[in-house]
Amino acid sequence: MTKYTFYVDETGDAGLEKVRQGTHSKGASPYLVLGGCLVPAVRKAELLNLLSDVRTEIDKSDLHCTKLSHF
């Protein structure tokens, strides 16, 4: 029996009282997006090595999109 790990992440804001209208306005983003990735246990080490190589190549210790400023 093959084992898997399912990774889930979200981006955006769930608050709907005030939705941001542009790049510089305050409020929730107009979109809430969920994404997932199903990884077989036998490929997990390979994936972790690939992510480590990407972090090294772009000179970032954390692969997170909080620094993005586009709408």
Distance bins in CASP14 RR format, pairs under 12 A and 6 or more apart:
PFRMAT RR
TARGET T0000
AUTHOR 0000-0000-0000
RMODE 2
METHOD distances of the structure
MODEL  1
1 40 0 0 0 0 0 1 0 0 0 0 0
1 41 0 0 0 0 0 1 0 0 0 0 0
1 42 0 0 0 0 0 1 0 0 0 0 0
2 38 0 0 0 0 0 1 0 0 0 0 0
2 39 0 0 0 0 0 1 0 0 0 0 0
2 40 1 0 1 0 0 0 0 0 0 0 0
2 41 1 0 0 1 0 0 0 0 0 0 0
2 42 1 0 0 1 0 0 0 0 0 0 0
2 43 0 0 0 0 0 1 0 0 0 0 0
2 44 0 0 0 0 0 1 0 0 0 0 0
3 38 0 0 0 0 0 1 0 0 0 0 0
3 39 0 0 0 0 1 0 0 0 0 0 0
3 40 1 0 0 1 0 0 0 0 0 0 0
3 41 1 0 1 0 0 0 0 0 0 0 0
3 42 0 0 0 0 1 0 0 0 0 0 0
3 43 0 0 0 0 0 1 0 0 0 0 0
3 44 0 0 0 0 1 0 0 0 0 0 0
4 36 0 0 0 0 0 1 0 0 0 0 0
4 37 0 0 0 0 0 1 0 0 0 0 0
4 38 1 0 1 0 0 0 0 0 0 0 0
4 39 1 0 0 1 0 0 0 0 0 0 0
4 40 1 0 1 0 0 0 0 0 0 0 0
4 41 1 0 0 1 0 0 0 0 0 0 0
4 42 0 0 0 0 1 0 0 0 0 0 0
4 43 0 0 0 0 1 0 0 0 0 0 0
4 44 0 0 0 0 1 0 0 0 0 0 0
4 47 0 0 0 0 0 1 0 0 0 0 0
5 36 0 0 0 0 0 1 0 0 0 0 0
5 37 0 0 0 0 1 0 0 0 0 0 0
5 38 1 0 0 1 0 0 0 0 0 0 0
5 39 1 0 1 0 0 0 0 0 0 0 0
5 40 0 0 0 0 1 0 0 0 0 0 0
5 41 1 0 0 1 0 0 0 0 0 0 0
5 42 0 0 0 0 0 1 0 0 0 0 0
5 43 0 0 0 0 1 0 0 0 0 0 0
5 44 1 0 0 1 0 0 0 0 0 0 0
5 45 0 0 0 0 0 1 0 0 0 0 0
5 47 0 0 0 0 1 0 0 0 0 0 0
5 48 0 0 0 0 0 1 0 0 0 0 0
6 34 0 0 0 0 0 1 0 0 0 0 0
6 35 0 0 0 0 0 1 0 0 0 0 0
6 36 1 0 0 1 0 0 0 0 0 0 0
6 37 1 0 0 1 0 0 0 0 0 0 0
6 38 1 0 1 0 0 0 0 0 0 0 0
6 39 1 0 0 1 0 0 0 0 0 0 0
6 40 0 0 0 0 0 1 0 0 0 0 0
6 41 0 0 0 0 0 1 0 0 0 0 0
6 44 0 0 0 0 0 1 0 0 0 0 0
7 34 0 0 0 0 0 1 0 0 0 0 0
7 35 0 0 0 0 1 0 0 0 0 0 0
7 36 1 0 1 0 0 0 0 0 0 0 0
7 37 1 0 1 0 0 0 0 0 0 0 0
7 38 0 0 0 0 1 0 0 0 0 0 0
7 39 1 0 0 1 0 0 0 0 0 0 0
7 44 0 0 0 0 0 1 0 0 0 0 0
7 47 0 0 0 0 1 0 0 0 0 0 0
7 48 0 0 0 0 0 1 0 0 0 0 0
7 51 0 0 0 0 0 1 0 0 0 0 0
8 33 0 0 0 0 0 1 0 0 0 0 0
8 34 1 0 0 1 0 0 0 0 0 0 0
8 35 1 0 0 1 0 0 0 0 0 0 0
8 36 1 0 1 0 0 0 0 0 0 0 0
8 37 0 0 0 0 1 0 0 0 0 0 0
8 38 0 0 0 0 0 1 0 0 0 0 0
8 39 0 0 0 0 0 1 0 0 0 0 0
9 32 0 0 0 0 0 1 0 0 0 0 0
9 33 0 0 0 0 1 0 0 0 0 0 0
9 34 1 0 0 1 0 0 0 0 0 0 0
9 35 1 0 1 0 0 0 0 0 0 0 0
9 36 1 0 0 1 0 0 0 0 0 0 0
9 37 0 0 0 0 1 0 0 0 0 0 0
9 63 0 0 0 0 0 1 0 0 0 0 0
9 64 0 0 0 0 1 0 0 0 0 0 0
9 65 0 0 0 0 1 0 0 0 0 0 0
10 29 0 0 0 0 0 1 0 0 0 0 0
10 31 0 0 0 0 0 1 0 0 0 0 0
10 32 1 0 0 1 0 0 0 0 0 0 0
10 33 1 0 0 1 0 0 0 0 0 0 0
10 34 1 0 1 0 0 0 0 0 0 0 0
10 35 1 0 0 1 0 0 0 0 0 0 0
10 36 0 0 0 0 1 0 0 0 0 0 0
10 65 0 0 0 0 0 1 0 0 0 0 0
11 28 0 0 0 0 0 1 0 0 0 0 0
11 29 1 0 0 1 0 0 0 0 0 0 0
11 30 0 0 0 0 0 1 0 0 0 0 0
11 31 1 0 0 1 0 0 0 0 0 0 0
11 32 1 0 0 1 0 0 0 0 0 0 0
11 33 1 0 1 0 0 0 0 0 0 0 0
11 34 0 0 0 0 1 0 0 0 0 0 0
11 35 0 0 0 0 1 0 0 0 0 0 0
11 36 0 0 0 0 0 1 0 0 0 0 0
11 64 0 0 0 0 0 1 0 0 0 0 0
11 65 1 0 0 1 0 0 0 0 0 0 0
11 66 0 0 0 0 1 0 0 0 0 0 0
11 68 0 0 0 0 1 0 0 0 0 0 0
12 19 0 0 0 0 0 1 0 0 0 0 0
12 20 0 0 0 0 1 0 0 0 0 0 0
12 27 0 0 0 0 0 1 0 0 0 0 0
12 28 1 0 0 1 0 0 0 0 0 0 0
12 29 1 0 1 0 0 0 0 0 0 0 0
12 30 0 0 0 0 1 0 0 0 0 0 0
12 31 1 0 0 1 0 0 0 0 0 0 0
12 32 1 0 1 0 0 0 0 0 0 0 0
12 33 1 0 0 1 0 0 0 0 0 0 0
12 34 0 0 0 0 1 0 0 0 0 0 0
12 35 0 0 0 0 0 1 0 0 0 0 0
12 65 0 0 0 0 0 1 0 0 0 0 0
12 66 0 0 0 0 0 1 0 0 0 0 0
12 68 0 0 0 0 0 1 0 0 0 0 0
13 19 0 0 0 0 1 0 0 0 0 0 0
13 20 0 0 0 0 1 0 0 0 0 0 0
13 26 0 0 0 0 0 1 0 0 0 0 0
13 27 1 0 0 1 0 0 0 0 0 0 0
13 28 1 1 0 0 0 0 0 0 0 0 0
13 29 1 0 1 0 0 0 0 0 0 0 0
13 30 0 0 0 0 1 0 0 0 0 0 0
13 31 0 0 0 0 1 0 0 0 0 0 0
13 32 1 0 0 1 0 0 0 0 0 0 0
13 33 0 0 0 0 0 1 0 0 0 0 0
14 27 0 0 0 0 0 1 0 0 0 0 0
14 28 1 0 0 1 0 0 0 0 0 0 0
14 29 0 0 0 0 1 0 0 0 0 0 0
14 30 0 0 0 0 0 1 0 0 0 0 0
14 31 0 0 0 0 0 1 0 0 0 0 0
14 32 1 0 1 0 0 0 0 0 0 0 0
14 33 0 0 0 0 0 1 0 0 0 0 0
14 34 0 0 0 0 0 1 0 0 0 0 0
15 27 1 0 0 1 0 0 0 0 0 0 0
15 28 1 0 1 0 0 0 0 0 0 0 0
15 29 0 0 0 0 1 0 0 0 0 0 0
15 30 0 0 0 0 0 1 0 0 0 0 0
15 31 0 0 0 0 0 1 0 0 0 0 0
15 32 0 0 0 0 1 0 0 0 0 0 0
16 27 0 0 0 0 1 0 0 0 0 0 0
16 28 1 0 0 1 0 0 0 0 0 0 0
16 29 0 0 0 0 0 1 0 0 0 0 0
16 30 0 0 0 0 1 0 0 0 0 0 0
16 31 0 0 0 0 0 1 0 0 0 0 0
16 32 0 0 0 0 1 0 0 0 0 0 0
17 26 0 0 0 0 0 1 0 0 0 0 0
17 27 0 0 0 0 1 0 0 0 0 0 0
17 28 1 0 0 1 0 0 0 0 0 0 0
18 25 0 0 0 0 1 0 0 0 0 0 0
18 26 1 0 0 1 0 0 0 0 0 0 0
18 27 1 0 1 0 0 0 0 0 0 0 0
18 28 1 0 0 1 0 0 0 0 0 0 0
18 29 0 0 0 0 0 1 0 0 0 0 0
18 30 0 0 0 0 0 1 0 0 0 0 0
19 25 0 0 0 0 1 0 0 0 0 0 0
19 26 0 0 0 0 0 1 0 0 0 0 0
19 27 1 0 0 1 0 0 0 0 0 0 0
19 28 1 0 1 0 0 0 0 0 0 0 0
19 29 1 0 0 1 0 0 0 0 0 0 0
19 30 1 0 1 0 0 0 0 0 0 0 0
19 31 0 0 0 0 1 0 0 0 0 0 0
19 32 0 0 0 0 0 1 0 0 0 0 0
19 71 0 0 0 0 0 1 0 0 0 0 0
20 26 1 0 0 1 0 0 0 0 0 0 0
20 27 1 0 1 0 0 0 0 0 0 0 0
20 28 1 0 0 1 0 0 0 0 0 0 0
20 29 1 0 1 0 0 0 0 0 0 0 0
20 30 1 0 0 1 0 0 0 0 0 0 0
20 31 0 0 0 0 0 1 0 0 0 0 0
20 71 1 0 0 1 0 0 0 0 0 0 0
21 27 0 0 0 0 1 0 0 0 0 0 0
21 28 0 0 0 0 0 1 0 0 0 0 0
21 29 0 0 0 0 0 1 0 0 0 0 0
21 30 0 0 0 0 1 0 0 0 0 0 0
21 71 0 0 0 0 1 0 0 0 0 0 0
22 28 0 0 0 0 0 1 0 0 0 0 0
22 29 0 0 0 0 1 0 0 0 0 0 0
22 30 0 0 0 0 1 0 0 0 0 0 0
22 69 0 0 0 0 0 1 0 0 0 0 0
22 70 0 0 0 0 0 1 0 0 0 0 0
22 71 1 0 1 0 0 0 0 0 0 0 0
23 29 0 0 0 0 0 1 0 0 0 0 0
23 68 0 0 0 0 0 1 0 0 0 0 0
23 69 1 0 0 1 0 0 0 0 0 0 0
23 70 1 0 0 1 0 0 0 0 0 0 0
23 71 1 0 1 0 0 0 0 0 0 0 0
24 69 0 0 0 0 1 0 0 0 0 0 0
24 70 0 0 0 0 0 1 0 0 0 0 0
24 71 0 0 0 0 1 0 0 0 0 0 0
25 71 0 0 0 0 1 0 0 0 0 0 0
29 65 0 0 0 0 0 1 0 0 0 0 0
29 68 0 0 0 0 0 1 0 0 0 0 0
29 70 0 0 0 0 0 1 0 0 0 0 0
29 71 0 0 0 0 1 0 0 0 0 0 0
30 71 0 0 0 0 1 0 0 0 0 0 0
31 71 0 0 0 0 0 1 0 0 0 0 0
33 65 0 0 0 0 0 1 0 0 0 0 0
37 43 0 0 0 0 0 1 0 0 0 0 0
37 44 0 0 0 0 0 1 0 0 0 0 0
37 47 0 0 0 0 1 0 0 0 0 0 0
37 51 0 0 0 0 0 1 0 0 0 0 0
38 44 0 0 0 0 0 1 0 0 0 0 0
38 47 0 0 0 0 0 1 0 0 0 0 0
39 45 0 0 0 0 0 1 0 0 0 0 0
39 46 0 0 0 0 1 0 0 0 0 0 0
39 47 1 0 1 0 0 0 0 0 0 0 0
39 48 0 0 0 0 1 0 0 0 0 0 0
39 50 0 0 0 0 0 1 0 0 0 0 0
39 51 0 0 0 0 0 1 0 0 0 0 0
40 46 0 0 0 0 1 0 0 0 0 0 0
40 47 0 0 0 0 1 0 0 0 0 0 0
41 47 0 0 0 0 0 1 0 0 0 0 0
41 48 0 0 0 0 0 1 0 0 0 0 0
43 49 0 0 0 0 0 1 0 0 0 0 0
43 50 0 0 0 0 1 0 0 0 0 0 0
44 50 0 0 0 0 0 1 0 0 0 0 0
44 51 0 0 0 0 0 1 0 0 0 0 0
45 51 0 0 0 0 0 1 0 0 0 0 0
45 52 0 0 0 0 0 1 0 0 0 0 0
46 52 0 0 0 0 0 1 0 0 0 0 0
46 53 0 0 0 0 0 1 0 0 0 0 0
47 53 0 0 0 0 0 1 0 0 0 0 0
47 54 0 0 0 0 0 1 0 0 0 0 0
48 54 0 0 0 0 0 1 0 0 0 0 0
48 55 0 0 0 0 0 1 0 0 0 0 0
48 63 0 0 0 0 0 1 0 0 0 0 0
49 55 0 0 0 0 0 1 0 0 0 0 0
49 56 0 0 0 0 0 1 0 0 0 0 0
50 56 0 0 0 0 0 1 0 0 0 0 0
50 57 0 0 0 0 0 1 0 0 0 0 0
50 63 0 0 0 0 0 1 0 0 0 0 0
51 57 0 0 0 0 0 1 0 0 0 0 0
51 58 0 0 0 0 0 1 0 0 0 0 0
51 60 0 0 0 0 0 1 0 0 0 0 0
51 61 0 0 0 0 0 1 0 0 0 0 0
51 62 0 0 0 0 0 1 0 0 0 0 0
51 63 1 0 0 1 0 0 0 0 0 0 0
52 58 0 0 0 0 0 1 0 0 0 0 0
52 60 0 0 0 0 0 1 0 0 0 0 0
52 61 0 0 0 0 0 1 0 0 0 0 0
52 63 0 0 0 0 0 1 0 0 0 0 0
53 60 0 0 0 0 0 1 0 0 0 0 0
53 63 0 0 0 0 0 1 0 0 0 0 0
54 60 0 0 0 0 1 0 0 0 0 0 0
54 61 0 0 0 0 0 1 0 0 0 0 0
54 62 0 0 0 0 0 1 0 0 0 0 0
54 63 1 0 0 1 0 0 0 0 0 0 0
55 61 1 0 0 1 0 0 0 0 0 0 0
55 62 1 0 0 1 0 0 0 0 0 0 0
55 63 1 0 0 1 0 0 0 0 0 0 0
55 64 0 0 0 0 0 1 0 0 0 0 0
56 63 0 0 0 0 0 1 0 0 0 0 0
57 63 0 0 0 0 0 1 0 0 0 0 0
60 66 0 0 0 0 0 1 0 0 0 0 0
60 67 0 0 0 0 1 0 0 0 0 0 0
END
